[in-house]
Amino acid sequence: MSHPKLFIPGPTEVAPEVLEAQTRPMVGHRNKDFADLFYHILPRLKQVLLTDQHVYITASSGTGLQEAAVRNAVRPGRKILNMVAGAFADRWNQVSASNGKDAVRVDIAWGQPIRPEDVDAALAAGGFDAVTIVHNETSTGVMSDVGAIARLVREKYPHVLILVDAVSSASGVRIPFDEWGLDMLLTSSQKAFALPPGLAFAAVSDRMLKRAQEVPHRGWYFDLLTLEKYLAAGKTTPATPAISLLYALDVQLDRILAEGLENRWARHETSMKLTHAWAQKQGFELFPAPGYESRTVTCVRNTRGVDVPAMIAFAREHGMIIGNGYGALKNQTFRIAHMGELGPDDMRMLFDVLDDFCSENGIRGRR
């Protein structure tokens, strides 16, 4: 049975063989069959996340690992800096505050990236244990230069841990965890990894684990030291894992590495360029500040005054689903994802449909 193709920033399209993998019979999660699966997954996940340090898998969304980051990184009497330039950075700030951390919030205008000088100005006040950065803000289509931010933090504030949300960019964009000196990078399965929702992945530095030893009341489910203890003992995960989703991850990691990481990143960038070209041809503007556009999701400013819900409905009638603007940006923007399994041919097919909508509604593009 066919289904509408997803051009939304998650959940994304999942390959048939990955979906099929979830139908394998259950195994006990404390037996050798599962241990073989789990310890076969971890080194390939390290390859994709570009780290030789630690990786963890949890049965949760990415938000769960936002909580893990906060709970493990901040000692009593110290502060956490939350840089907020969109809806998911705002959520991370809420997570910090709800966990009783001394959270300092710095707001950046939506559409603008987080810049090193913004982080520098805030950290200069002192007393911080960590800073949170959303690499690819799904709500605005903005990708911040985490490499430049990390260089600044490591040089000027070496005791401050660098916590990065890469939920909508990891595996679709090069994020060299070890090279940049990051301390925790979190992501989830349903975006560029092109898996069903329900898994979250983290790359974690030795520094982060050392800091966690100084933090009381880390909780249990998201305690990094507990996760590490079980891995080191060959016991896989502390709690029951999402076995069917791990079968799917096993297959998808093979597919990602067979495509090749460089090729995968290039495919995402090509699809982004096609999306930008279509938007500009139709006379739309891009929402992000120039030079900071996401490679996995494009946020288009509704400068032509189109009826966004009508455009979304038109696309759905033709078997494709695009996204409205997020929160306060609803109808002022719309979002077209080009992540995961989507490639240039998919994008061209979508733009043919959207061109028809524009033509039928008197929107004349640039020649």
C-alpha positions, 0 to 999 in steps of 0.5 A: 500500500502506498503512503504519502511521502514525508518531506517533514522534518521528522518522522522521515521516510524509512526504507522497506528493508529497515521497516521489515527488520522490525518484524524479526522474532523477539529475543531475551535482552540478557542473552547472547543473541541480543548481546551480539546484536548490540555490540555489533551496532556500537562500533558502527554507530561510533563511525557515523557519529565520528567518535572513538569515545563513548556512545550510548543508545536509549529507548527515548526521544532526543529530549530524553538525552537533553535531560541526560546531558543536564543531569550529568554535566552540572554540579551543585552551585554551578550554572548551565548556559542555555543558548536559545534561538528556536523552539527546541533550544527553548525546550532544553532550557525548560529541561534545565530548569525543571531539573532544578539546575541554575539555568541562564537563558540567552535568547537569540532572534529566531532566524539567527544562528548562535555565534561564538561571540554570543557564547563568549559574552555569556560565559564571561560572567563565570560560574558555568559548568556547561553550555547547551547549543542546538546545532540544527534548529528544526523550527527555524532551519538554522544551522549554527557553526558549532565547530567555531563555538567549540573552539572558543569554549575550549580555548577560553573556558576549558572547564565548561562542557559543550553539550550539542543537540544534533537531533535533526542533523546527525548523520546528514551533516559532518559533525566531527565529535572528537575533532571539535572537542565536544562533550555530548552530542545527542540525536534521535532515530526519526530524522536524518538517521531515517529510522522509526521514532523511539531511539536516541543516541549520544556520543559522550567524551571522557571529560563528560563521564569524569564530570558526572562522577562529581554530580549527585542525584543524576537520576537512574534511567539517564545516568551516564555512569550507569549506562557505561557500567552496563556496557563495560560489564557486557550487559548491554543496557540497564533497562529493557531495550527497544529490541525491534528498533535495534534490529532496524538500526542494525540494518540502517547502519549497514545502509548508511555506511554502504552509501558512504558518509561523504556521499550521504552528506553530499546528497543532503547538501545537493537536496538543500541546494535544489530546495533553495533554488526552487524557493527563490525561483518562486519568489520566496525568501529563506528564513535563516540568516544567509550562510547559516541555512540547514542542510537537512530542512529548509524553512521558507519565509512566506513572502508570497502570502500563500495559503500555507494550509492550502498548499500543504493540503494540495501536496498531500492530495498528490501524495506528499507531505510538507510542514507548516511553520513551527509555533509562532512561525505557523503560516509565516513560514513553511518547512521542507525537509530533505533528510534521511532517505530523500534525494534529489529526484524526490525533491524534483518530484515535490517541486513539480507538485508545488509549482502546479499549486503556485500556478493554479493560485496565480503565483508567478515565479521568477524567470 
